[in-house]
C-alpha cells in the first residue's frame, strides 16, 4: 500500500521531534536556538546531538547521523521507513478531529482537541501564527472594548499590555482573509479557525505564549463577555488555548533576569501582578498547568526560589502544594503565598502593593524578592521650577504650580503625567485642588487615574506624600521672583520717586543710557510702560524711518522696567496669546520689535486691549467619554503694548488703540547722535557707560516700589476734550490714562487717601492734580499731531520738498509756482533712499499734497506741488 507525499507530510507534522526524542529517554538542554543532548547511536560522552525544534531536524556532530522525525524513529526502532509509515498511519495520528468542549484544571470550559498531540509548527506556520498575533495586537489598540474590560479588572498600564503582547479578537480577522485557499487551511491547522471557519478566539483578550527564543508558540484567550441565556445551552468557554499541550511561556524573561520568581495560577493573575509593579512573575496554565517548558526555563536560567501564588480555593491550595513538590524535586526552594481573597486579580481590587508585599514576607521572611511596586512609592525625581517644583514616583511625574497656603487650605495647580516630560506627549491630567481636602484628593485621583491609566490608589498615596513634601518645602527664587535690591539701590529708587523734578532726572538717566534728544518720546515711553500697573493701560506705537533709532529707544525703555514684568517677542503666531497662562499677561508690558511681527495676532492684541481678556473656545474630544466638547481658554489683562514700525500707513483699528509717536529725524539730532557715538571712545564716554547699570537697577527697583493704586480726579469734568470728531471717543480715554500714569509716578510725593465703597470695601486712592494735566498737554499735542492721517515721515518729506528741493529742481512754470520733479531728483535733493521716497511719497499723493504730472507707458514719472 503506497502512501502519498501529503500523507507523509501530515504524519511528520503530527509528531513533534523534541517530544519524540524525550519519550525515548534523550534529555535535551537549550543552547541558543538549538537543543543539545547525547546521541543514542554511538557512545556520546559529551552532548553532540543538535536539534532544531523549529525546522524539525536533528544532526549528530559525533557520528554524522541526522534527519527529520521519521528518520530518527526509523533509526532508533530499527524499522524501515515504509514499515514505520504504515504503523504511524494506522495509529490515525495523521488526522485531526474537530474541537470539542473540555474542562480546564480551574473548572472553566475551554475548546480542546480529542488528540493530545498538537501539530508541530513548520516555519511557515510559525510565521503565520506571529502574523495573527500582530493582527490581534493591532485590534487591541483600536477597539476600546477589550481595554475597558481589563481596566475594569484594575489592569490599566499600557506598558503592561505592550510587554505581555496583549491583543483582541473581535471577529474582524475573517474580513481580512480570502474566502478560501491555503491560508484558511493553515489557520484551521493552527486552531485559529474552527472546522466551521469561525474564529476560535472570538470576543477574547488574546495573550501569546513564547518559546525561549522569543518565537510565538501558542495563544491564550480570555472571553470578555459572560454568556447570558435563560435556556439551558452548552456554556461558552471563558478560557481558551490553542489545541494540544501548552507550549511556551508568558513573560519567560522574568526567569532570565531574576533568580526569584512569582508563579501564578492564571495568566490574568500574572498580568495583574505585573501591572502592580511585580515584574518577575510567570503564570501557570491552571492548578496543574506547570509544564516542562517552565522547568526547562527555570533550570536554564538558574531560578533558585519560586513564590507560588495560586487561588485561595481548595483546588488552588492543592495545586500549589503539587507544584511545590515538583519544583522541590528540581532543587528549587518554594514558598506559598496565602491570599485572603479569591485570586490575585480580585485581591488587588481591594488591596495595595504594600499589603501584598507583607503577604510575601509572611510566606517567607527571608525572601529576597523586592517588588517594583514598593520602589514605585519612592521619590525618584525632585527639581525646583520657576513656578514650583517637579516630583516623581516611579513613572508618575507631578508638576506643582500656583502654590497658595491660607489657613486650613493648601491649593495648588497639579499636572500629572506618565513618562517624565510633557514633550513626550504621553497621557497627562491637569487640575487645581486643595491638598488638605480629602474630597478634593479623591476626585483628583479618580480623574487622573482614568486619564493616565494608573491605579487610583497609587495616585491617592502620591497626593499624601506630595502634601508632606509641600509642608516642608520652601519656595526657591525664580525668574518671576526678583532678588531683593541692595540698600543703596533701594535708597536711590526711593529718592527718584520722591524727586519733585522727577521727569528731569528721568531724561538725564535716559541720556546716560545713550538715548540722545527725543525728550517727548522718552517721557511718553516711560509713562506708557508705567501705565501697565493701571486698570486701563496705554499702548504706544513708535513710527519712523529705518535707522532713525526706534530699536535703541525701545531697548532703553524696556531696560528700565522690571524684567519679570516684561514680555518681549520678535514675532507672534496667530494663536500665541490665547495659549498663555491665564494671568501671564496681567499688568505686563509686551514689547514687539516690529509691527509686522504681530502677524495674525493683531486681532488678539486689539481684543486684549479692549476687553482686557481673551477667551478661546476650542472643540476637542473628551479623553474619558470620547465625546466632542467645547473647552474655554482664558487669558486675562490688562496689558500694555510697546511696538515700533516703519510702515507709513496704519489701519484704523491700530490707530484707535495705540498712541502713535514719531521720532525726530532732523539733521540737527543726527549730528548730536554722531557726536555721542564718537564720545564713547573718550574717558568721559567710558565713565558715562559705567553708570548705566546703576541707572537701570534704580529704575527697576523704583518700578517695583510703585503700587497699582486707584487714580481719580474730581475736577476731571472741567477738562473738556475736543469732540467734533468721532475719534474723540477713543482718544479721550487714552489721554485720561496718560494723566493717570503721570499721577501714579508721583505717588511718593502725594497723599494716599482711602475711599470706601457702598459695600464697605476700602481702596487706596491717588488724586490727579492740575499740575499733572498741565504736564500732559505738550505730550498730548505731540501725540495728536502724530495721529494725523499723514505720517510724520511723509510730513517731513513734504517740508523737504518745500524748503530744499524747490530751489534745486527745474519746473515747468516757475511763474505759476508749479514745480515738477522725478523721484531720482528728489533722492539727490533730500539724501533719502529710493525706498523711503517711494514709501512716504504715497500718502502725499493720496491726500493730494502732490500730483502726478506724467508717467506710465515707458515714460518717466514726474510730480509737482500744487500751487
Buried (B, 14 or more C-beta within 10 A) or exposed (E): EEBEEEBBEBBBBBBBBBBBBBEEEBEBEBEEEBBBBBBBBEEBEEBBBBBBBBEBBBBBBBBEBBBBBBBBBBBBEEBEBEEBBBEBBEEEBBEBEEBEEEEBBBEBBBBBBEBEBBBBBBEEBBEBBEEBBBBBBEBBBEBEBBBEBBBEBBBBBBEBBEBBBBBBBBEBBBEEBEEEEEEBEBBBBBBBBBEEEEBBBBBBBBBBBBBBEEBBBBBBBBBBEEEEEEEEEEEBBBBBBBBBBBBBBBBBBBBEEBBBBBBBBBBBBBBBBBBBBBBBBBBBBBBBBBBEBBBBBBBBBEBEBBBBBBBBBEBBBEBBBBBBEEBEEEEBBBBBBEBEBEBBBBBBEEBBBEEBBEBBEEBBEEBEBBBBBBEBBEEBBEEBEEBBBBBBBBBBBBBBBBBEEEEEEBBBBBBBBBBBEEEEEBBBBBBEBBBBBEEBBBEBBEBBBBBBBBBBBBBBBBBEBBBEBBEEBEEEEEEEEBEEBEEEBBEBBBEBBEBEEBBEBBBEBBBBBBBBBBBBBBBBBBBBBBBBBBBBBBBBBBBBBEEBBBBBBBBBBBBBBBBBBBBBBEEBEEBBBBEBEEEBBBBBBBBBBBBEBBEEBBEBBBBBBEEBBBEBEEEEEEEEEEEEEEEEBEBBBBBBBBBBBBBBEBEEBBBBBBBBBBBBBEEEBBEEBEEBEEBEEEEEBEEBBEEBEBBBBBBBBBBBBBEEBBBBBEEEEEBEEEEEEEBEEEBBEBBBBBBBBBBBBBBBEBEEEEEEEEEEEEEEBBBBBEEBBEBBEEBBEBBBBBBBEBBBBBBBBBEBBEEBBBEEBEBEEEEEEBBBBBBEBBBBBBEBEEEBBEBBBBBBEEEEBBBEEEEEEEEEBBBBBEE
